[in-house]
Amino acid sequence: MSSCSPSVAAQRLRATLADYVALTKPGIISLLLITTLAGMLIAQPGLPSLGLILVVMAGGALAAGGANALNMYFDRDTDEVMHRTSRRPVPGRRIPPERALVFGLSLGVIAVVLLALTTNLLSAALAGLGYLAYVLLYTLWLKRLTPQNVVIGGVAGAIPPLVGWAAVRGNLDLHALYLFAVIFFWTPPHTWALSMLIAGDYARARIPMMPVVRGEAETAWNIWLYTILLVVITILPITVRLVGLPYLLAAVVLDAWLLVLARQLLRQPNKALARRLYKATLLYLALLFVAMVVDRMVIG
């Protein structure tokens, strides 16, 4: 009768833990946490307590991770045929589907309970809403139904700053809804640029992403349209004094940069320019929220 050596057992444990972490899509979580923290820092003058920041970030990470795990559970059939996702823990047969399901549900419940007990019911409810929106609205319904899936499904990704705001203020106002709107209109250009890069994968999986059913040219046109809408949204708050000059200056520079890249893609739709725009959107959103935080600290 053989048994594993301690070193082999430790390696297997580390590999299993790494797979469960992969189920949560930590790369996506990091960007969501940036917007959550920004929502907290913008909500009122002065810094929230470190304890509040830690529990809100933990709750946000658990909610997003749980939703991502359920996304992998429900998408395991399409993940198997897509090169980009075929090595994920569930299609790779390293984590059984039922365990991924339990894991995702457990993280979601823990997140809502944690936020309800340590912050307030509004932030907990918003975290639960984002969790359900990503799983039910986007993954189970819109993703396989329409090329507009990322537009309506963008609601889920736009909720994290509201969670941060509500944790600090206990309510939502026009400024909080503005944070929501920025991410909502940012999501289509960001996601469609990515989908142009992996359109072949989506076609194999029969997922009706924009480039698959409408082609690159129309996708680039839609990216251009939503980029213009995003720029309008980012500039509009200055008219009602939600933000000040530091933010405005940063937004103008970032918007000009994004418009140039989106215009280049419109004139010449191809994967190289789509990749450049996709990477730019990630940095754009992070810097825009940093600018909001700095503006809040300067202007008060």
HELIX and SHEET records of a PDB file:
HELIX    1   1 PRO A    6  LEU A   23  1                                  18    
HELIX    2   2 PRO A   26  ALA A   43  1                                  18    
HELIX    3   3 LEU A   50  PHE A   74  1                                  25    
HELIX    4   4 ARG A   76  VAL A   81  1                                   6    
HELIX    5   5 PRO A   97  THR A  118  1                                  22    
HELIX    6   6 LEU A  121  LEU A  132  1                                  12    
HELIX    7   7 ALA A  133  LEU A  142  3                                  10    
HELIX    8   8 ASN A  149  ILE A  152  1                                   4    
HELIX    9   9 GLY A  154  ALA A  158  1                                   5    
HELIX   10  10 PRO A  160  ARG A  169  1                                  10    
HELIX   11  11 LEU A  174  LEU A  197  1                                  24    
HELIX   12  12 ALA A  199  ARG A  204  1                                   6    
HELIX   13  13 MET A  210  ILE A  235  1                                  26    
HELIX   14  14 LEU A  236  VAL A  240  5                                   5    
HELIX   15  15 LEU A  245  ARG A  267  1                                  23    
HELIX   16  16 LYS A  271  ILE A  299  1                                  29    
END                                                                             
